[in-house]
Amino acid sequence: MNHPSKTLADFAANLRFKNIPAPVLRRAEDLFLDWTAAALSGKGARPVEAIEHFAQQMGPGTGAAEILVSRRFTSPFFAAMVNAASSHFTEQDDLHNSAAFHPGTVVFPPALAVAQAIGCSGAEFLTAAVAGYEAGIRAGEFLGRSHYKIFHTTGTAGTLAAAAAVGRLLRLSPEQMLDAFGSAGTQAAGLWEFLRDAADSKQLHTAKAASDGLLSAYLAKDGFRGAQRIFEGAKGMGAGLSRDADPAKLTDRLGERWALLETSFKYHASCRHTHSAADAMLNLLNHNSIQPESVTHVTVHLYQSAIDVLGPVVDPQTVHQAKFSMGTVLGLIAFFGRAGVREFENSFKDSRVAAFREKVSMEFDPEIEKLYPHRWGAKVVVQTADGRTLECQIDEPKGDPGNTLTRSELEQKALALVEYSGAATPAEMRALFANIWEMEHAAKVESLLPAFERAVR
């Protein structure tokens, strides 16, 4: 009998390091470095500090699992919670297009915490990360576009991704992994309504997905039973959270198609739905001698899912909300040439950016819609005061697999993020880079950074 939930659980439980192609392992290392920088960039952010404070109140004050933003050690559960929240704050964590899912922010926090706590090797850690990416991406694809209209897929599919990664580290049997999936799926949650109010829920979604997935795996190891058809069952995730769920997506070429390789890095510090438009705007400005003050109107042609996510943000009131405002992103590009963490922090309320935002409109484009979700493209049409109409279409923004970031660029991005947050020194980061590039050979996954008191003055 067809049983997609079991097939995916069998794959995650049985995945072995020796069966993972070298390019997948190298990409996993790239993604781990990118995630670590994103986690460090969340230091000092109010929502992250609130979740860290909760962890201090509720969790143990000692342990083997590292909280990156504070360099405090605690249990794996609370370390995973805080690290997942911090890595999803600056909008610099990775993304898988067709799943509409940020894998790193829910896979690496629990995997790192558990690997540190139980003394896993680097090879075991990378294997677990690949299991989490492969399971989580397929869960996101299974849930489909109707799910993404209402639910933040990283919060929902992320719970399953975290369970897969931790379950692999705990060496769950296929039967136990299926139980872990059942417990993870019944906890999956995360609604987009927070964007309308500039609420802090996005960090809560990743914090809960990472820690609840970890919880599910540990419970399964102790014999806790979970639903056996959590994805495709009559009252499972597909039935309750989607109108177009496709169980075939759960098992799509397992072991042949490595979905981790399809994951994109984020170059701009904004919602990924804005990136093609940002690249297109930058291209037009650089090649047509356009002064931003001379722009009279900008029309961004998009796919429907981008409009659904970005449309509610009309007048952004916070830095985080501004990252979901197409007009703000393009305004920062126009006046500062970048939409990075510092540009958002310092200038999203700049009067020139606000005025530019009012000139930007979004329009559904059926041709760009055809490319989605495999390509998150955009066409930008700019009208100027001297009567020119200029346009540029970008289908693969910087950071996508076909337009990826090199290791040197990833290191530069990481250095910029920690310089922004003050979470580490350049020397510490260079040591971190060297360790991550050799992760495969590490006998044991240890703390990524030295104790805060000794390292940062």
Protein Blocks (a to p, Z undefined) as FASTA:
>chain_A
ZZfklmmmmmmmmpcfklpcfklmmmmmmmmmmmmmmmmmmgoiaklmmmmmmmmmmmcf
bdjbdcfklopacdfklmmmmmmmmmmmnopaccdfklopafklmmmmmmmmmmmmnopa
fklmmmmmmmmmmmmmmmmmmnommlmmmpcfklmmmmmmmmmmmmmmnopafklmmmmm
mmmmmmggcdfklmmnopaklmmmmmmmmmmmmmmmmmmmnopacdfblmlmmklmklmm
cckbcfklmmgoghkacfklmpccdfbfcdfklmmmmmmmmmmmmmnopafklpmbdcdd
ddfklmmmmmmmmbccbfklmmmcmklmmmmmmmnopacfklmmmmmmgmklmmmmmmpc
cdddfklmmmpmkbccdddddddfkopacddddfbdghiaklcccfklmmmmmmmmmmmn
opacfklmmmmmmmmmmmmmpmbdcdfbdcfklmpZZ
